[in-house]
Amino acid sequence: MRRATRAVTCAVAALLLGAVVLPAQTPTRIISINPFLPLAGSFQGEFESRLRENLSVAVAASYLAPGDNDDDRFANADIKLRLYPSERALQGFGFAAGVGVGRQSTVSFVDCVGFSPCTYPRRSATSPTFSVEMQYQWLLGKQRNTAVAVGGGARRYFLLEDSPTGFDQFNEYMPTLRLTIGYAFR
C-alpha cells in the first residue's frame, strides 16, 4: 500500500511539475485572409511569423478592384515588421512598418464628341511602396488557433514624378484597412 501511495504521489508531483515547468503551447505563425473581399472580386492575405516575444515578420499580398466597373485596380506585395508593445507577439495591439511593391492600373475617360465618352487604354504603373499600420489581433478558442485581426494604416507609392506616358492620374497615398480571419499554428 505504501508503494502504491508513493508511486501515485510521484506521478502527481511529476504532472504538476511538468505543468509548471513546461510553457503553454502558444502559436508562432498565422495565415489569414479577408473572407469578405472575394465576394467583391478582391483579395487580402497575410502570413505572419513570430521572431521574438515582441516582434514578428509578415508577408502580405492584396488585390483590390473597387467600384462597379473595375476601372481602377491595385495590387500590392509587402514585407512587414510588426512590434507588439505588450510583448506577446501575434496577439494584442501592434504597430507595423512595411516595404514592398505596388501596381496601379486605371482607365481614363474623356469626352470626345457630344455625349459619348471616349476611353483611353488601360495605363499601369509599378513602384516601390512604404506602409504603416496599427492593428489589434485576438487568438480565440481553447487551443488559441483562430486569429482575428482588425486595423488600418496608409501606404505611400513612390511613383516617378514625370511619367513617360504623360499620364499622372495614379494615387501616391492610399488608406489601408485590415479585417482578417485565420489559422494560428506552431
C-alpha positions, 0 to 999 in steps of 0.5 A: 500500500505504501508503494502504491501511495508513493508511486501515485504521489510521484506521478502527481508531483511529476504532472504538476511539475511538468505543468509548471515547468513546461510553457503553454503551447502558444502559436508562432505563425498565422495565415489569414485572409479577408473572407469578405473581399472575394465576394467583391472580386478582391483579395487580402492575405497575410502570413505572419511569423513570430521572431521574438516575444515582441516582434514578428515578420509578415508577408502580405499580398492584396488585390483590390478592384473597387467600384462597379466597373473595375476601372481602377485596380491595385495590387500590392506585395509587402514585407512587414515588421510588426512590434507588439508593445505588450510583448506577446507577439501575434496577439494584442495591439501592434504597430507595423512598418512595411516595404514592398511593391505596388501596381496601379492600373486605371482607365481614363475617360474623356469626352470626345464628341457630344455625349459619348465618352471616349476611353483611353487604354488601360495605363499601369504603373509599378513602384516601390511602396512604404506602409504603416499600420496599427492593428489589434489581433485576438487568438480565440478558442481553447487551443488559441488557433483562430486569429482575428485581426482588425486595423488600418494604416496608409501606404505611400507609392513612390511613383516617378514624378514625370511619367513617360506616358504623360499620364499622372492620374495614379494615387501616391497615398492610399488608406489601408484597412485590415479585417482578417480571419485565420489559422494560428499554428506552431 
